[in-house]
Amino acid sequence: MIAHLFFALTASELGLSPTILALIVFSSIVFIVGFAKSSRENEYKKLMDSFIQRKEDSV
């Protein structure tokens, strides 16, 4: 088992079922993708451009 190379205990010895392992992996992937997406949307340059554009629109 590949996991045996990285951990001293196997998943079954830790009490983790395949369902729980799949949930952990899925949640990790969703978190990483969501974090990357929100970071890209909240870039400093994009925020500053939007503030400058709003200021020009109000004048």
C-alpha positions in Angstrom: 0.0 0.0 0.0 1.3 3.4 -1.0 0.1 5.1 2.2 2.2 2.6 4.2 5.3 4.3 2.8 4.3 7.7 4.2 2.7 6.9 7.6 3.7 4.7 10.5 0.0 3.6 10.8 -2.3 2.5 8.0 -5.6 4.2 7.5 -7.5 1.2 8.9 -5.3 1.3 12.0 -6.2 5.0 12.4 -9.9 4.1 12.1 -10.4 5.8 8.8 -12.8 4.2 6.4 -12.5 4.6 2.7 -15.6 6.9 2.8 -13.9 9.2 5.3 -10.7 9.2 3.3 -12.5 10.1 0.2 -14.3 12.9 2.0 -11.0 14.3 3.3 -9.5 14.2 -0.1 -12.5 15.8 -1.7 -12.7 18.5 0.9 -9.0 19.3 0.5 -9.3 19.7 -3.2 -12.4 21.9 -2.9 -10.6 24.1 -0.4 -7.5 24.5 -2.5 -9.5 25.3 -5.7 -11.7 27.7 -3.8 -8.8 29.4 -2.2 -7.0 29.8 -5.5 -10.1 31.2 -7.2 -10.8 33.7 -4.5 -7.2 34.8 -4.4 -7.2 35.5 -8.1 -10.5 37.5 -7.8 -9.2 39.6 -5.0 -5.9 40.6 -6.4 -4.7 44.0 -5.4 -4.4 45.4 -8.9 -8.0 44.4 -9.7 -9.2 46.0 -6.6 -7.3 49.2 -7.2 -8.5 49.3 -10.9 -12.1 49.0 -9.7 -11.7 51.9 -7.2 -10.1 54.1 -9.8 -12.9 53.3 -12.3 -15.6 54.1 -9.7 -13.9 57.4 -8.9 -13.8 58.3 -12.6 -17.5 57.3 -13.0 -18.6 59.5 -10.2 -16.9 62.6 -11.6 
